[in-house]
Amino acid sequence: MTQGAATPLPTPKERRRLRESRSLTQAQVATKVGVTRETVRSWESGRTTPRGRKAEAYARLLSQLAEPAESAEPAEPAELAESTAPVEPSGPAGTTGPTEPAEPELVGAGAPARTPARKNRRAPSPARPARRRTPRREPAPSERPGTPPEAFDALYAHCAPYLVRQTYLLTGRRALARESVERAFQLAWERWPEVAVDPDPAGWVRAAAYEYAMSPWHRLRRAHRVPEAPPADPEDRKLLDALLSLPPAYRRTLLLYDGVGLNLPETAAETEASTPAAANRVLHAREAVAEQLPGLAVPEQLHQRLTELAGSEKLDAPRSTTVRSGGEKRTRFWTRAAIAVTVLIVGATALTVRVAPTKYEPVPAPGAPISGVPPLTGPQHMTEHDRKLRQRLRAELSGGPQRLAPVAE
């Protein structure tokens, strides 16, 4: 398989999954492409996008990593496989293998491209070649959705019922599980051009729903302070309490690995952790659950109990048309709110420019008392006695002084 410069690169999540499926480090990929380890880390996190010759070299490397990933099932680390594989009786030919469980309802949205039930797989050996995947049947042209709403409705019908049950196991709250799935699909409809070309649209929606459900801001809501009604079955209640007692990161990793059925590289990529860290989280989460419920020490029994617990709750997702219309209404509301705020800011700015002074007018300094000034020596303010004297003088001398008139004799 060749990939030119014009071919779009996989998503950051798919880049990391391809690298970890071949057990390569970021430093090894950086050496092959000719960049630094920090550059590869930024490519896999989505902060930057490769360009030019580096993009061509990175695309060729990812194409080479994708070829064996499509033909053989990636092997899990030996320490996790040995610690989780149960002791099973030998068959007539001396081989061991767990019994294939029935298809659970919890796995439908987790691994649509793989087998529904995940078994503990050991690393392939020369005597035991790796099992090849069954090639996927391409849908007929009449089965493929023609319009974006039809494609969205098909994805919603396939993933929403299972995803609501998974989110309930993650949070233990029914209303929050429905709300998380609804918000995740609304976000997917807003970014449908990106989700439609994603290699794993179900994983994209699942990651969005998990992130919304595990947000720490929900604990500030009034509805979150009211305790949720526990399951009716005492065994289901104990299992749910054991799950909710785990840290959020351990709970999510255990649900993805033992509940949904993802392998370690995919679980690590979705939880944004390294593959050894994801393996350790699975082991510690299993030990914590087995400590409270000794009967679930076997991974197959834990997987079956998680499926039964999710299926025992009546959790129905709303219709896809309701989710799409609700998302569109929400988008229109926030768009209009943003436009209104922008118009308000522009109007306030224009009014400020209009009424602002065009030149600087210094403000007169406030007065302050001054001491040490000698008193005035000139005329002072007239007192009441001085005013009366002045009035009397004015009244008496109104006709002027008398004159002496000469008399002739």
Secondary structure, DSSP 8 states (H G I E B T S, - for coil): ----TTS----HHHHHHHHHHTT--HHHHHHHHTS-HHHHHHHHHTSS---HHHHHHHHHHHHHHHHHHHHB-----HHHHHHH-------TTS----------SSSTTT-TTS-SS-------BTTB---B--------TTTS--SHHHHHHHHHHHHHHHHHHHHHHHHS-HHHHHHHHHHHHHHHHHTHHHHHTSS-HHHHHHHHHHHHHT-GGGGGSHHHHS-----SSHHHHHHHHHHHTS-HHHHHHHIIIIII---HHHHHHHTT--HHHHHHHHHHHHHHHHHH-GGG-SHHHHHHHHHHHHHHS------HHHHHHHHHHHHHHHHHHHHHHHHHHHHHHHHHHHHS-SS------------------S-----HHHHHHHHHHHHHTSS----------
